[in-house]
Amino acid sequence: MLELNNTVGKIFIIFIESNFHFYKDNVIGGGLLQNRSNVLIELAANYVEELNIDVGYAGVGGSVGRGEADEYSDLDLIVYTNTSVPKNNLDVLYNGEIIQLDILDIAKIPNEQEILEFPWDYRFLSEMSIIKDNDGLLSDIIKSATNYFNSYDGKKKLLEQVSNIVRERIEFANKCLDENRLYSANIASMGAWAEAGFLYLFVNYNLLSTGGLIPVLEKLNNHIERFKNVSPFSMEGELSDVSLILSSFRQHLRDQGHLYNDLSEVHDTLCDRKIKRLLINKERLNLLWQIYGEAVGLYFETSNGLSLEKYFQDLPISLQNGLSKIGFIPLNKNKVNELSNLSKELLAFCYC
């Protein structure tokens, strides 16, 4: 069960790594966004220079890498090092800015064969801005990967890889239905739809932003309306308590002794920024979608393989009621099947 749960949950765990998108052709004052990105890139470079480790390569991604950072954006920074230090993910507050730091062994830099076989795993390279590149290797890798992502063979391989993930999640959702585990069927079928959606976003718009998924799919009027009808989100009611629901969940997990990095106080600030941005822009579906993903990611990181049904049952009633408002509800067979159909539809939109 742990292996299945972790597979289904991968897409959600990365939710918090992404920043909300700003399309260059729709932004007034786009130069301000570029300037903000440049400021954060310079800050990242300074931070890397101050690290007490041997940094061979470093780059920033997310909205900063795309040149679309706004006042709410954080820094997604990847550092590759030869230094023997714990390799982990950290949320760091540096000069008033939040850095989501990923420290990796230098051997983890993807090679050409890995990219050819598993391009979906390395799509982050397409939006990376280089901070440090001692011998030009990272630049060569990014150029080669980007060319492959945009090629016929690359897109075909991306579709093949993601189709396998989607199929696995749909099969797991159906298994959960057979076992009357309707909460687990929810996150499995939503995970399938999300993965297909992210592929659609990537191959058609060259975007990786989690926050960009809903705005792009809203252009597919029929698709998004069908999604709204079967998703676990309520399209009515107040959203003012969304922040409190998530913060209460996070505090409960800390009280239980969980030390997962995304439960840090710095990450609290990051979540609050995300919520504030979406509330200001009155993006109800996008807000619920991202907060749901945040909460599902926390479940996968703290469940130790426990089914969502058991995990949810063990939560305080107040938390159960709160999480139900942001999508933690059982989904019936008809809704799960429709989410599966919507997932397949998005994959069909990605054919070369």
C-alpha positions in Angstrom: 0.0 0.0 0.0 2.9 2.4 0.8 4.3 2.0 -2.7 0.9 2.6 -4.4 0.2 5.6 -2.2 3.6 7.2 -2.8 3.2 6.7 -6.6 -0.2 8.3 -6.7 1.0 11.1 -4.5 4.1 12.2 -6.4 2.3 14.9 -8.4 0.9 16.5 -5.2 4.1 16.6 -3.3 5.6 18.9 -5.8 2.6 21.4 -5.7 4.3 23.7 -3.2 7.4 23.9 -5.3 5.6 25.9 -8.0 4.6 29.6 -8.2 1.5 31.1 -9.7 2.1 32.0 -13.4 1.9 35.4 -15.1 1.6 35.1 -18.9 3.9 37.5 -20.6 1.3 38.4 -23.2 -1.3 39.2 -20.6 0.7 41.1 -18.0 0.7 44.9 -17.9 4.1 46.1 -16.8 5.8 42.9 -17.7 9.1 44.6 -17.3 8.5 44.9 -13.6 8.1 41.1 -13.4 11.4 40.7 -15.3 13.1 43.1 -13.0 11.7 41.2 -10.0 13.1 38.0 -11.4 16.5 39.6 -12.0 16.6 40.8 -8.5 15.9 37.3 -7.1 18.4 35.7 -9.5 21.1 38.1 -8.2 20.0 37.2 -4.6 20.3 33.5 -5.4 23.8 34.0 -6.8 24.8 35.8 -3.6 23.3 33.1 -1.5 25.2 30.4 -3.4 28.5 32.3 -3.0 27.9 32.4 0.8 27.2 28.6 1.1 29.9 26.8 3.0 30.1 24.0 0.5 31.7 23.4 -2.9 29.0 24.3 -5.4 29.7 23.0 -8.9 26.4 23.9 -10.5 23.4 25.8 -9.5 20.2 27.1 -11.1 16.8 28.7 -10.3 13.5 27.5 -11.7 9.8 28.4 -11.1 8.5 31.8 -11.8 12.0 33.3 -11.3 13.5 31.0 -13.9 10.7 32.0 -16.4 11.2 35.7 -15.7 7.7 36.0 -14.3 8.3 36.5 -10.6 6.0 38.9 -8.7 5.9 40.2 -5.1 4.6 36.9 -3.8 7.2 34.7 -5.5 9.8 32.6 -3.8 13.1 31.2 -5.2 13.4 27.6 -6.3 17.1 26.9 -6.1 18.9 23.7 -7.0 22.5 23.3 -5.9 24.8 20.4 -7.0 27.8 19.8 -4.8 30.8 17.5 -4.2 30.8 18.4 -0.5 29.7 15.6 1.8 26.7 17.2 3.4 23.1 15.9 4.0 21.3 16.2 0.7 17.8 17.5 1.3 15.2 20.1 0.7 15.1 23.2 2.9 13.1 26.4 3.2 15.4 29.2 3.9 14.7 32.9 4.7 17.5 35.0 3.2 17.5 38.8 3.1 13.7 38.8 3.5 13.1 36.3 0.6 12.1 32.7 0.8 14.4 30.2 -0.9 13.2 26.6 -1.5 16.6 25.0 -1.6 17.3 21.6 -3.0 20.9 20.3 -2.3 21.9 17.4 -4.5 25.1 15.4 -5.0 26.9 16.4 -8.2 26.4 12.9 -9.5 22.6 13.6 -9.6 23.0 15.9 -12.6 21.1 14.1 -15.3 23.0 12.6 -18.3 21.8 12.4 -21.8 20.6 8.8 -21.6 18.5 9.5 -18.5 16.8 12.5 -20.2 16.1 10.4 -23.3 14.5 7.6 -21.3 12.7 9.6 -18.6 12.2 13.2 -20.0 9.2 13.8 -17.7 11.4 13.5 -14.7 13.7 16.2 -15.9 11.3 18.7 -17.4 12.4 21.2 -14.7 15.5 21.8 -16.9 13.4 23.6 -19.5 12.8 26.7 -17.2 16.1 26.7 -15.3 18.2 29.9 -15.2 21.9 29.1 -14.5 23.5 30.6 -11.4 26.8 28.7 -11.5 28.2 26.4 -14.1 31.9 25.7 -13.5 32.7 24.0 -16.8 29.6 24.6 -19.0 28.2 21.1 -18.4 24.9 22.4 -17.0 24.4 24.7 -19.9 25.0 21.9 -22.4 22.5 19.6 -20.5 19.8 22.3 -20.5 20.2 23.0 -24.2 20.2 19.3 -25.1 17.2 18.6 -22.9 15.2 21.6 -24.2 15.8 20.6 -27.8 14.6 17.0 -27.0 11.5 18.2 -25.1 10.5 20.2 -28.2 11.3 17.4 -30.7 8.8 14.9 -32.1 10.6 12.0 -30.4 10.8 13.9 -27.2 7.1 14.7 -27.1 6.3 11.1 -28.0 8.3 9.9 -25.1 6.8 12.4 -22.8 3.3 11.2 -23.8 4.3 7.6 -23.3 5.8 8.2 -19.9 2.9 10.3 -18.6 0.3 7.9 -20.1 1.7 5.1 -18.1 1.5 7.2 -14.9 -2.1 8.2 -15.6 -3.1 4.6 -16.4 -1.6 3.4 -13.1 -3.5 6.0 -11.1 -6.8 5.2 -12.9 -6.3 1.5 -12.1 -5.6 2.3 -8.5 -8.7 4.5 -8.3 -10.8 1.7 -9.7 -9.3 -0.7 -7.2 -10.2 1.8 -4.4 -13.8 1.9 -5.7 -14.0 -1.9 -5.6 -12.8 -1.8 -2.0 -15.2 1.1 -1.1 -12.3 3.4 -0.3 -13.8 6.5 -1.8 -11.4 9.0 -0.2 -8.5 7.2 -1.8 -10.3 7.0 -5.1 -10.6 10.8 -4.9 -6.9 11.5 -4.7 -6.0 8.7 -7.2 -8.4 10.0 -9.9 -7.5 13.6 -9.2 -3.8 12.6 -9.4 -4.4 11.0 -12.8 -6.2 14.2 -14.1 -3.5 16.4 -12.7 -0.6 14.5 -14.3 -2.4 14.6 -17.7 -3.1 18.2 -17.2 0.5 19.1 -16.5 1.6 17.3 -19.6 -1.0 19.3 -21.6 0.4 22.5 -20.0 4.0 21.5 -20.8 3.7 20.4 -24.4 1.2 23.0 -25.5 2.3 26.1 -23.5 5.8 25.1 -22.3 4.7 25.8 -18.7 5.5 23.9 -15.6 3.7 26.2 -13.1 1.2 24.4 -10.9 -0.8 27.6 -10.6 -0.9 27.8 -14.4 -2.9 24.6 -14.9 -6.4 25.8 -14.0 -6.2 29.1 -16.0 -5.0 27.3 -19.1 -7.7 24.6 -18.8 -10.3 27.2 -18.3 -9.8 27.9 -22.0 -11.2 24.5 -22.7 -14.7 25.5 -21.7 -16.4 22.1 -22.0 -13.6 20.3 -20.2 -13.4 22.6 -17.2 -17.1 22.7 -16.7 -17.2 18.9 -16.6 -14.3 18.9 -14.2 -16.1 21.3 -11.9 -19.1 19.0 -11.9 -17.1 16.0 -10.6 -14.2 17.5 -8.7 -14.2 17.4 -4.9 -14.4 21.2 -4.7 -17.4 23.4 -3.8 -18.0 26.3 -6.2 -20.0 28.1 -3.6 -19.5 29.5 -0.1 -16.8 31.6 1.6 -13.1 31.1 1.1 -12.0 33.2 4.0 -11.3 30.2 6.2 -9.2 28.3 3.7 -6.0 29.7 5.2 -7.0 28.7 8.7 -7.9 25.2 7.6 -4.5 24.6 6.1 -2.6 26.2 9.0 -4.6 24.2 11.5 -3.7 21.0 9.7 -0.1 22.0 9.5 0.0 22.8 13.2 -1.7 19.5 14.1 1.0 17.6 12.2 3.8 19.6 14.0 2.1 18.8 17.3 2.2 15.1 16.4 6.0 15.4 16.1 6.3 15.4 12.3 9.5 17.1 11.2 8.9 17.2 7.4 10.5 20.3 5.9 7.2 21.6 4.4 5.9 22.0 8.0 8.4 24.7 8.8 7.3 28.2 9.8 9.0 29.5 6.7 6.8 27.3 4.6 3.8 28.7 6.6 4.7 32.1 5.2 5.0 30.7 1.7 1.5 29.1 1.9 0.1 32.4 3.2 1.6 34.3 0.2 0.1 31.8 -2.2 -3.4 32.1 -0.7 -3.2 35.9 -0.6 -2.3 36.1 -4.2 -5.2 33.9 -5.3 -7.7 35.6 -3.0 -6.8 38.9 -4.4 -7.2 37.6 -8.0 -10.5 36.0 -7.0 -9.4 32.7 -8.5 -11.7 30.3 -6.5 -11.1 27.1 -8.4 -7.3 27.7 -8.6 -7.2 28.4 -4.9 -9.1 25.3 -3.9 -7.0 23.3 -6.3 -3.7 24.4 -4.9 -4.7 24.2 -1.3 -6.1 20.7 -1.9 -2.7 19.7 -3.4 -0.8 21.2 -0.5 -2.9 19.2 2.0 -2.7 16.0 0.0 1.1 16.4 -0.2 1.2 16.7 3.6 -0.9 13.5 3.9 1.5 11.5 1.8 4.5 12.8 3.7 3.1 12.0 7.1 0.9 9.0 6.6 3.6 6.3 6.7 1.5 4.3 4.3 -1.7 4.6 6.1 -4.8 4.7 3.9 -6.5 8.1 3.6 -9.6 6.6 5.1 -7.8 5.6 8.3 -5.7 8.7 8.4 -8.7 10.9 8.0 -10.7 9.0 10.6 -7.9 9.5 13.2 -7.9 13.3 12.8 -9.8 15.6 15.2 -13.4 16.2 14.1 -12.7 19.9 13.6 -9.9 19.1 11.2 -12.0 16.5 9.4 -14.7 19.2 8.9 -12.2 21.7 7.7 -10.4 19.4 5.2 -13.8 18.4 3.8 -14.3 22.0 2.7 -11.1 21.9 0.6 -11.7 18.6 -1.1 -11.2 15.7 1.3 -14.4 14.0 0.6 -15.4 10.6 -0.8 -16.0 10.5 -4.6 -18.5 8.0 -6.1 -18.0 5.8 -9.0 -19.6 8.1 -11.6 -17.4 11.0 -10.6 -14.2 8.9 -10.5 -15.0 7.5 -14.0 -15.6 11.0 -15.4 -12.3 12.2 -13.9 -10.7 9.2 -15.7 -12.3 10.2 -18.9 -11.2 13.8 -18.5 -7.6 12.5 -17.9 -7.7 10.5 -21.1 -9.1 13.5 -23.0 -6.2 15.7 -21.9 -3.7 13.0 -23.0 -5.5 13.0 -26.4 -4.9 16.7 -26.7 -1.2 16.1 -26.3 -0.7 13.8 -29.3 2.1 15.0 -31.6 
